[in-house]
Amino acid sequence: MLKSLLGLLVGTFLISCAYADDAALKKAIESAYPDIQVDSIKKTQYGGLYEVFIGGQIVYTDEKFTFLIAEGRLIDAKTKRNVTGERMEELTRVDFSKLPLDKAIKVVRGNGSRKLVVFSDPDCPFCKRLEQKELSGITDITVYTFLFPLDKLHPDAANKSKAIWCSADRSKSWMDWVLNNKLVKGSTNCENPVESLAKLGQELGVTSTPTLIFADGKRMLGAYPAAEIEKALNAAGVKK
């Protein structure tokens, strides 16, 4: 009984110390970088490194914040696993069921059984490449496009987004634009989701287009090859 009690007390003490260390480290980082919020801290099993998820990226430091390793990948030497990549996938996973699909342009191919959300800027060349070269050959998929103009890069993208959304046939207007560079003519003054989707993107940490989100919450950044998208779609179906 005494042994069990001592074990419980020691375990509680160690947990308390861990939280105290995390809190102190969080305070030190946020003091050094007051404009950036630390989202999470986790001690790794590698050389006393702490994983810090901050500003949408993973960085590493020690318990005293005497150094900072940024823009690097942590690789397990034995298994060759990309530890950073796996953790980024976990930390940036999205709850697909909570996405406002009613604010998306919906395009169905085949039976539409596999689901994919894409944050897309009408003037983003990689978004057009994604549609023209990669998604066009994939069937049995429903693509939900969130219009996500990046105003600083493409000043007219918001107007194009609104014109497409306000058209009589949004899906056709979107495909006419991304495949044939043919923009629908008409009003841009209808009620549209562009502003609310900008806020959604900010909440989810979307900073570039295209950003793809699969049914299992995994995200991919950029115009990935069709084979990689197919692989992710199939994996998402298995995990659901």
ZIGIDA-V946326 format. One record per backbone hydrogen bond with DSSP energy under -1.0 kcal/mol. NH is the residue of the N-H (numbers start at 0). CO is the residue of the C=O. Records with the same first field share a line. If there is no record, write none. Layout:
NH: CO  CO
//
This chain:
4: 0
5: 1
6: 2
7: 3
8: 4
9: 5
10: 6
11: 7
12: 8
13: 9
14: 10
15: 11
16: 12
17: 13
18: 14
19: 15
20: 16
21: 17
22: 18
23: 19
24: 20
25: 21
26: 22
27: 23
28: 24
29: 25
30: 26
31: 27
32: 28
35: 32
38: 52
39: 52
41: 50
43: 48
48: 45
49: 60
50: 41
51: 58
52: 39
53: 56
56: 53
58: 51
59: 68
60: 49
64: 61
68: 59
75: 80
79: 75
82: 73  80
83: 73
85: 81
86: 82
87: 83
88: 84
89: 85
90: 86
91: 87
93: 216
95: 93
97: 94
98: 95
100: 98
102: 99
103: 100
104: 144
106: 142
108: 140
111: 108
113: 139
115: 141
116: 212
117: 143
118: 210
119: 145
123: 120
127: 123
128: 124
129: 125
130: 126
131: 127
132: 128
133: 129
134: 129
137: 134
140: 108
141: 113
142: 106
143: 115
144: 104
145: 117
147: 119
150: 148
152: 149
153: 149
156: 153
159: 155
160: 156
161: 157
162: 158
163: 159
164: 160
165: 161
172: 168
173: 169
174: 170
175: 171
176: 172
177: 173
178: 174
179: 175
180: 176
181: 175
196: 192
197: 193
198: 194
199: 195
200: 196
201: 197
202: 198
203: 199
205: 200
210: 118
211: 219
212: 116
213: 217
216: 213
219: 211
221: 209
223: 221
228: 224
229: 225
230: 226
231: 227
232: 228
233: 229
234: 230
235: 231
236: 232
237: 233
238: 234
239: 235
//
